[in-house]
Amino acid sequence: MSQEGPQQGASHMRSYTRSRKSGAPGWMLQRITGVALIILTIGHYIWMHYNPASGHDFSHTAERLKQPVFVGMYILFVTIGMYHGIQGMWNIVRDFKLRKSITWTIYGIMITLAIIFVGIGINTVLTFDPNMP
């Protein structure tokens, strides 16, 4: 058994405090967005499926999308959900230990698609017009 000196132990611990290399912010944000999604999903489920007043037809949906609280909730849901999903997919891609060029190409494609889909989701919520066919 080898005994680690104070210098070796200190340098080992310092490597974990460098958050850019350790992935700690991504890890923490993944957990935070996961909890936020659980709360938003449960709130959505209770409000939309157990509340008879919420209605399940187009006119009630149109009324709901006129309220800033619901618009904000839907935008938050789309944005947080996409971040959480992309972060999870990125962790899976990194686990494969592919060549850097392939890894970063996949990352670029994922980010591009995420921006497009979040943009479509936000645009749909913000420009919703119940009078459009």
N, C-alpha and C positions, 0 to 999 in steps of 0.2 A: 504494500500500500504506500502510495506516495502522499506526502503531506503538502498541501498547497500553502505557499507563503502568502503573506498579506498582499503582496503585489499582484500575484496571479489571480487571486480571488477578486481583487478590486478591478483588474482589467476585464475580467470575465463579466462582472456585474455592469461595468460601464457599457459593454456592448449592448445590453438590453435597454439602457436608458436612451440610446440614440434612436428616437422614434422613427426617423426616416428609414432606417435599415430594419428595424424590428417589426414594422407593420402594426404597431400598437394603435395608431389613430384609426386605421381601417378596421381593425378588430373591434375597437370600441364603437365606432359608428355603425358597424354591422349589427351589434347587439342593441344599440339605441334605436335604430330604424326597425329592427325586429319587434321590439316592445311597442313602438309607435304603431306599427302595422297591426299588431294584435289588438291594441286599443281601438284603432280606427275600424278594424274589421268587426269587432264585437259591437261597437257603437252603430256601425252601418247595419249590421244584421238585426239588432234589436229595433232600431228606428224604422227600417224599411220593411221588416218581415213580421214583427210582432206588434206593430202599431197600426191598427185599422184605419186611423185618420190619415196615414201617409199615402194611402192609395197605391194602386198598381197599374194605373193607366197613364196614357200620354199626358193628359191635362194636368194630373197631379205632378208628374215629372217636370213639366214645363213651369208650373208654379214654383216648385222647389228650386229650379235653376234661376229664378229671379231673385232669390235670397242670397246675399253675400256670404252668409255663414256656410251654406251648402256649396257655393262656388269655391270658397276657400278650402273646405274639407275635401272636395273632389280633386282640386289641384294638388293639395298636400298628399292625398292618397296616391295619385299618379306619380308624382315626383319621388316620394319616399319609396314607393313600391319598385320603381325602376332602378333607383340607386341600390336598393337592397338586392334586387335580382342581378344587376350587373356586377356588384361586388362579389356576390356568391359565385357567379360564373367565372369571374376573373380569378378567384381563388382556385377553382377547379382547373382552369387553364394553366395556372402557375404550377400546380401539382404535377402536371405531365412533364415538366422540365424539357420543353421543346427548345429548338434553337431560338435565339433572341429575336431574329428577324420574323420568324413565324409567330412567336408570342406577341410581339408588338403589332404585327399586322392584325391578328385576332383582336387585340385590345382596341386598335383603331376602328375596326369594323363594329365592335360592340358599342363603343362610345358614340360613333356616328349614328347607329341605329337607335340607341337610347335617346339621343338628342332629337332625332326625327320623331320618334314615337311620343316622347314627352311633349314636344311641340304640337303634334296632332291632338293629343289629349287635352292640353291646355287651350288650344284654339277651339276645339269642340265645345268645351265648357264655357269659354268666354264669349263665343259668337253664336251660341245656341239661339235659334229663332223658331218658336213654335209654329209660326205661320208658313215656314218653308215646307215644301212637300217632301 
